[in-house]
């Protein structure tokens, strides 16, 4: 690699990072926040475009910027449709799943969500749970996060908190 190639590579990296920062400022931090399956696919596509721009001399920064704007614009449109259209949301997003309910681990649901019991217990420790009886619900969110709802005063979970969660076969 000669000096000109080196300068072009560094300039491409600086240019593409500047473009990504500008796109993120325009489309919002949601672009690279917790990821749904669609967000993950978009992130992979963005990474592929970035690599192509930096490593392939046939790609210009302008072409790369257009492709990045198109990918992130599509991601933003997708997010808007998920927020505003219930049919679209049902077809294209995962519904949060309860994997522990009223102190009992729901092993079939754990397995369906591909979560190990040790991962669940780690999340309980992270949430400062001292005893399974404190746990009202553990929810495997559509982003892959795990939410722990717990208290030791025997309060019930407000139904609105579980409004978008799969509570089928539970006594809520």
Backbone bond lengths (Angstrom), bond angles and torsions (degrees), N, CA, C in turn:
res aa  C-N    CA-C-N  psi(-1)  N-CA   C-N-CA  omega(-1)  CA-C   N-CA-C  phi
1 X - - - 1.454 - - 1.534 107.44 -
2 X 1.309 114.79 127.51 1.459 118.31 179.20 1.531 110.09 -90.29
3 X 1.310 115.19 176.52 1.463 121.53 -174.27 1.539 111.74 -63.19
4 X 1.327 117.77 -38.52 1.470 122.28 179.89 1.533 109.41 -64.32
5 X 1.332 116.59 -43.64 1.470 120.24 177.66 1.527 110.75 -61.24
6 X 1.323 115.83 -41.21 1.458 120.78 179.33 1.534 110.36 -61.95
7 X 1.326 116.89 -47.21 1.470 121.82 178.95 1.531 109.64 -61.12
8 X 1.344 117.42 -44.32 1.474 121.08 179.41 1.531 110.42 -61.01
9 X 1.308 118.21 -42.10 1.465 122.32 179.86 1.529 110.74 -62.33
10 X 1.323 116.81 -48.31 1.467 120.87 179.48 1.532 110.13 -63.65
11 X 1.315 117.33 -42.69 1.469 120.87 178.77 1.526 111.04 -63.63
12 X 1.327 117.29 -39.23 1.468 121.19 178.21 1.519 110.92 -63.39
13 X 1.319 116.71 -44.35 1.472 120.43 179.01 1.525 109.59 -61.95
14 X 1.330 117.33 -48.53 1.470 120.50 178.85 1.527 110.99 -60.88
15 X 1.313 116.63 -42.41 1.466 120.90 -179.84 1.514 112.02 -64.12
16 X 1.313 117.22 -46.45 1.461 119.94 -176.70 1.528 110.72 -70.60
17 X 1.319 118.00 -35.97 1.468 119.78 176.14 1.525 110.13 -65.28
18 X 1.317 117.09 -39.05 1.463 120.63 176.67 1.524 110.09 -61.95
19 X 1.321 117.05 -42.60 1.469 121.43 178.63 1.532 110.51 -63.66
20 X 1.329 117.70 -43.83 1.476 121.05 179.50 1.526 110.05 -62.88
21 X 1.312 117.19 -42.24 1.476 120.35 178.88 1.528 110.00 -62.90
22 X 1.323 117.33 -44.09 1.470 120.36 178.49 1.532 111.35 -62.70
23 X 1.329 116.68 -43.48 1.472 120.32 178.70 1.525 110.20 -62.45
24 X 1.324 117.09 -41.83 1.465 120.69 179.17 1.516 110.98 -64.12
25 X 1.319 117.41 -38.36 1.466 120.71 177.79 1.530 110.54 -65.82
26 X 1.332 117.37 -37.76 1.459 120.93 -178.69 1.532 111.07 -74.02
27 X 1.335 116.79 -47.09 1.462 120.92 -174.34 1.518 113.45 -90.40
28 X 1.312 118.45 -12.55 1.460 121.45 176.07 1.514 113.32 98.47
29 X 1.340 114.28 161.56 1.459 120.72 -177.73 1.517 112.52 -65.36
30 X 1.319 118.21 -20.60 1.460 121.83 179.79 1.527 111.05 -55.66
31 X 1.329 115.99 -24.10 1.454 122.01 -179.02 1.528 111.48 -53.60
32 X 1.324 117.37 -39.23 1.457 120.24 -177.10 1.521 112.25 -123.82
33 X 1.332 117.83 23.98 1.459 121.83 179.23 1.531 109.81 -80.92
34 X 1.321 116.64 -162.30 1.461 120.98 177.35 1.513 109.22 -50.72
35 X 1.302 116.50 139.31 1.450 119.02 -167.32 1.518 114.34 -109.20
36 X 1.323 114.50 134.69 1.453 121.43 165.49 1.529 106.13 -84.57
37 X 1.314 117.19 179.21 1.465 119.02 178.61 1.526 110.61 -63.22
38 X 1.327 117.44 -36.06 1.462 120.41 177.94 1.525 110.59 -67.09
39 X 1.329 116.77 -42.00 1.466 120.47 178.31 1.526 110.54 -61.84
40 X 1.324 116.13 -40.01 1.463 120.41 179.24 1.528 109.98 -62.09
41 X 1.336 117.15 -45.36 1.469 120.85 179.19 1.529 110.27 -61.58
42 X 1.338 116.66 -40.64 1.465 120.39 178.37 1.522 111.23 -63.43
43 X 1.326 116.36 -41.05 1.464 120.54 -179.89 1.521 110.91 -64.49
44 X 1.331 116.90 -40.67 1.470 120.45 176.78 1.536 109.69 -62.14
45 X 1.331 116.76 -43.47 1.472 120.58 179.34 1.525 110.80 -62.44
46 X 1.339 116.40 -42.98 1.467 120.18 178.38 1.521 110.20 -61.42
47 X 1.332 117.02 -44.47 1.466 120.57 178.51 1.518 112.18 -60.29
48 X 1.318 116.19 -40.81 1.460 120.60 178.85 1.528 111.23 -64.06
49 X 1.323 116.31 -42.86 1.467 120.57 178.24 1.526 110.11 -63.56
50 X 1.336 116.31 -45.41 1.467 119.51 179.03 1.525 111.41 -57.27
51 X 1.332 116.03 -46.25 1.466 119.48 179.94 1.522 110.83 -62.93
52 X 1.321 116.57 -41.99 1.467 119.78 -179.75 1.517 111.62 -62.60
53 X 1.311 116.71 -42.28 1.467 120.30 -178.47 1.526 110.50 -64.66
54 X 1.318 115.95 -45.38 1.462 120.05 -175.40 1.528 111.54 -72.24
55 X 1.324 117.52 -39.68 1.460 120.18 -172.01 1.519 115.11 -96.17
56 X 1.318 118.23 -14.17 1.453 120.72 -176.05 1.524 109.75 -113.56
57 X 1.294 116.22 116.71 1.464 120.96 -177.41 1.525 112.25 -66.86
58 X 1.346 118.57 -18.11 1.461 121.77 -179.23 1.532 113.12 -76.90
59 X 1.324 117.22 -13.18 1.463 120.66 179.10 1.521 109.12 -96.85
60 X 1.305 116.61 132.13 1.465 119.96 176.91 1.522 109.18 -94.52
61 X 1.316 115.30 162.03 1.456 119.71 175.86 1.526 110.65 -62.55
62 X 1.304 116.93 -35.32 1.464 120.29 179.59 1.526 110.93 -64.46
63 X 1.329 117.26 -46.65 1.477 120.27 177.03 1.522 109.98 -59.12
64 X 1.319 116.04 -45.20 1.458 120.37 179.87 1.514 112.12 -61.32
65 X 1.335 116.02 -41.99 1.465 119.98 179.24 1.525 110.58 -63.39
66 X 1.333 117.60 -41.55 1.470 121.33 179.10 1.528 109.90 -62.48
67 X 1.320 117.34 -45.26 1.466 120.92 179.94 1.526 110.46 -64.12
68 X 1.333 117.43 -43.98 1.467 120.15 179.06 1.527 111.52 -62.63
69 X 1.322 117.49 -43.43 1.464 120.46 177.70 1.529 109.77 -61.84
70 X 1.330 117.41 -40.74 1.475 120.76 179.28 1.531 110.90 -63.69
71 X 1.331 117.85 -45.91 1.472 121.29 -179.22 1.527 109.93 -63.36
72 X 1.309 116.86 -49.75 1.465 120.08 -175.76 1.528 110.31 -72.95
73 X 1.320 117.97 -32.41 1.464 120.65 173.37 1.523 111.14 -63.15
74 X 1.334 116.94 -42.01 1.466 120.95 176.73 1.523 110.01 -64.51
75 X 1.315 117.22 -40.95 1.469 121.04 177.77 1.530 110.30 -61.56
76 X 1.318 117.31 -41.28 1.460 121.51 178.87 1.530 110.82 -66.14
77 X 1.325 117.40 -42.72 1.470 121.45 176.19 1.524 110.13 -60.98
78 X 1.323 116.73 -44.49 1.466 121.45 178.48 1.530 110.46 -59.10
79 X 1.325 117.30 -46.37 1.471 121.29 179.10 1.521 111.08 -61.49
80 X 1.329 116.46 -40.65 1.468 120.54 178.12 1.530 110.29 -62.56
81 X 1.323 117.04 -45.67 1.466 120.38 179.72 1.522 111.76 -63.51
82 X 1.325 117.68 -37.83 1.466 121.05 177.90 1.534 109.71 -64.22
83 X 1.320 117.19 -39.78 1.473 120.76 -178.99 1.521 112.82 -72.14
84 X 1.320 117.56 -31.55 1.464 120.13 -170.74 1.525 114.87 -107.59
85 X 1.320 119.11 -12.70 1.461 121.49 -175.53 1.528 109.20 -126.62
86 X 1.330 116.33 111.00 1.468 120.37 -175.22 1.527 112.03 -64.67
87 X 1.329 117.86 -35.14 1.470 119.91 178.43 1.530 110.26 -65.70
88 X 1.304 116.12 -44.74 1.464 121.19 179.00 1.533 110.00 -60.79
89 X 1.323 115.99 -44.33 1.467 120.35 179.08 1.528 110.87 -60.37
90 X 1.317 116.68 -45.01 1.466 120.64 -178.48 1.528 111.33 -64.48
91 X 1.326 117.76 -36.95 1.463 121.47 -177.95 1.520 113.00 -75.34
92 X 1.336 117.22 -34.22 1.456 119.21 -167.86 1.527 116.31 -115.46
93 X 1.306 118.33 0.67 1.465 118.46 177.84 1.521 110.34 -128.38
94 X 1.312 114.86 155.81 1.461 120.98 176.72 1.516 109.29 -82.74
95 X 1.306 116.12 142.64 1.458 120.26 177.26 1.533 107.35 -87.30
96 X 1.330 117.55 135.91 1.467 119.18 176.97 1.542 110.45 -56.56
97 X 1.322 115.88 144.96 1.469 121.97 -176.10 1.526 110.94 -119.94
98 X 1.315 116.88 136.87 1.461 120.45 173.84 1.528 107.40 -82.01
99 X 1.339 116.12 125.75 1.464 120.54 -179.23 1.535 112.38 -113.29
100 X 1.337 115.91 -7.48 1.463 121.24 173.97 1.513 106.38 -149.37
101 X 1.332 116.35 134.92 1.454 120.14 -175.25 1.521 109.83 -140.10
102 X 1.334 115.58 126.56 1.463 121.84 178.76 1.533 113.02 47.96
103 X 1.328 115.54 47.25 1.456 121.58 174.65 1.518 115.53 82.56
104 X 1.327 117.43 0.28 1.470 120.87 -178.55 1.529 110.41 -113.65
105 X 1.314 114.68 129.95 1.461 120.41 176.89 1.521 108.45 -75.25
106 X 1.309 116.89 130.82 1.465 122.58 179.27 1.531 107.78 -96.80
107 X 1.316 115.15 88.38 1.466 121.57 -170.86 1.529 113.26 -60.14
108 X 1.342 117.91 -37.80 1.471 119.77 179.15 1.526 110.75 -63.98
109 X 1.312 116.04 -39.81 1.463 119.60 179.03 1.528 111.40 -71.27
110 X 1.342 116.47 -37.60 1.473 119.94 175.23 1.519 109.47 -55.76
111 X 1.335 114.33 -48.28 1.460 119.94 -178.43 1.529 111.03 -63.57
112 X 1.337 116.67 -42.67 1.469 120.64 -179.96 1.526 111.42 -62.71
113 X 1.326 117.04 -32.03 1.476 121.71 179.49 1.527 111.89 -89.15
114 X 1.330 116.91 -1.90 1.462 122.13 -179.24 1.530 111.27 59.73
115 X 1.339 114.92 43.62 1.463 121.93 177.71 1.518 107.22 -115.09
116 X 1.308 117.20 131.26 1.456 121.63 177.49 1.520 111.06 -83.20
117 X 1.316 115.88 152.66 1.466 120.20 178.60 1.525 111.03 -59.29
118 X 1.325 116.61 -37.16 1.466 119.13 179.45 1.534 111.25 -65.44
119 X 1.345 117.89 -34.14 1.470 121.33 175.68 1.524 110.26 -65.95
120 X 1.328 115.98 -41.50 1.461 120.80 177.91 1.527 110.42 -61.61
121 X 1.306 116.68 -46.78 1.467 120.78 -179.09 1.524 110.72 -63.77
122 X 1.322 117.23 -36.87 1.469 120.28 176.33 1.530 110.26 -61.48
123 X 1.321 117.15 -41.10 1.468 120.24 177.78 1.530 111.19 -66.41
124 X 1.329 117.58 -34.91 1.465 120.70 176.96 1.528 110.15 -64.80
125 X 1.331 116.63 -42.20 1.468 120.03 176.86 1.529 110.13 -62.42
126 X 1.318 116.06 -43.81 1.463 121.32 179.98 1.533 110.77 -59.40
127 X 1.334 116.84 -33.48 1.470 121.84 179.83 1.530 111.93 -87.15
128 X 1.332 116.64 7.05 1.463 122.26 178.09 1.531 113.10 63.10
129 X 1.331 116.05 38.03 1.462 121.60 175.59 1.524 107.36 -82.92
130 X 1.328 116.02 130.95 1.458 121.00 -179.44 1.518 112.75 -98.04
131 X 1.319 116.95 -25.67 1.464 121.02 -175.57 1.522 108.22 -151.09
132 X 1.322 117.24 143.60 1.462 120.98 179.96 1.529 111.78 -56.64
133 X 1.320 117.86 -30.26 1.472 120.13 -177.94 1.527 112.13 -66.23
134 X 1.325 118.35 -17.43 1.469 122.15 176.83 1.530 111.75 -76.64
135 X 1.328 116.62 -18.51 1.464 121.12 -172.58 1.528 110.41 -82.34
136 X 1.326 115.02 121.37 1.471 120.50 174.84 1.525 109.33 -88.31
137 X 1.322 116.66 -45.52 1.461 120.88 -179.86 1.527 109.44 -158.66
138 X 1.320 114.69 145.02 1.460 121.25 168.64 1.521 105.07 -122.24
139 X 1.317 115.31 127.06 1.454 120.57 -174.23 1.518 109.93 -117.62
140 X 1.329 114.85 128.08 1.458 121.72 172.84 1.526 105.88 -87.91
141 X 1.344 115.67 106.19 1.460 121.58 -172.72 1.530 111.51 -74.66
142 X 1.319 116.17 163.44 1.461 121.08 -178.89 1.530 112.27 -65.19
143 X 1.337 117.43 -18.43 1.468 121.72 178.30 1.521 112.54 -87.64
144 X 1.346 116.99 -6.51 1.455 120.59 -176.02 1.518 112.92 97.11
145 X 1.323 117.20 -8.61 1.468 120.74 175.27 1.525 109.52 -70.87
146 X 1.318 115.17 160.94 1.459 120.99 175.24 1.525 107.38 -120.02
147 X 1.338 116.18 124.67 1.467 122.30 178.50 1.515 109.04 -106.26
148 X 1.327 115.96 134.97 1.463 121.55 -179.81 1.528 108.10 -115.18
149 X 1.332 115.45 122.98 1.461 121.62 175.37 1.517 106.40 -108.96
150 X 1.337 115.48 118.24 1.462 118.07 -177.01 1.517 111.25 -148.53
151 X 1.320 114.99 156.11 1.462 122.98 171.22 1.525 107.15 -165.13
152 X 1.295 116.74 161.01 1.463 119.13 178.26 1.526 110.81 -113.21
153 X 1.328 116.75 22.67 1.459 119.43 178.04 1.530 111.36 -112.15
154 X 1.311 116.72 14.53 1.463 123.17 175.86 1.535 113.54 60.75
155 X 1.329 117.15 28.69 1.467 120.90 174.59 1.526 108.91 -73.52
156 X 1.326 115.70 145.07 1.458 120.33 174.71 1.528 109.84 -80.96
157 X 1.308 115.23 159.06 1.460 120.92 176.74 1.523 108.15 -82.80
158 X 1.311 115.85 128.66 1.468 119.98 177.33 1.524 109.25 -60.03
159 X 1.324 118.92 129.60 1.473 121.89 -177.58 1.530 114.39 -55.16
160 X 1.334 118.64 -33.05 1.475 120.01 179.89 1.521 111.99 -63.21
161 X 1.317 117.48 -29.48 1.468 120.33 179.18 1.525 110.32 -64.44
162 X 1.328 116.33 -28.64 1.461 121.24 -178.80 1.528 112.37 -104.72
163 X 1.331 117.76 15.88 1.468 120.35 -172.61 1.525 114.02 -61.83
164 X 1.334 118.67 -32.57 1.472 120.04 -179.26 1.531 112.46 -105.06
165 X 1.326 116.84 12.29 1.465 121.99 -175.48 1.526 109.58 -98.13
166 X 1.331 116.22 144.32 1.454 120.83 176.16 1.531 108.75 -71.40
167 X 1.319 116.27 103.52 1.465 121.44 179.95 1.538 110.95 -107.94
168 X 1.326 115.43 15.55 1.460 120.14 179.99 1.525 110.64 -56.56
169 X 1.308 117.32 135.61 1.469 125.06 179.58 1.517 113.15 71.25
170 X 1.321 118.44 15.35 1.459 121.41 174.46 1.523 107.92 -111.76
171 X 1.292 115.72 157.69 1.459 121.18 176.29 1.517 107.60 -100.03
172 X 1.337 117.03 83.33 1.463 122.20 -176.88 1.495 110.63 -87.31
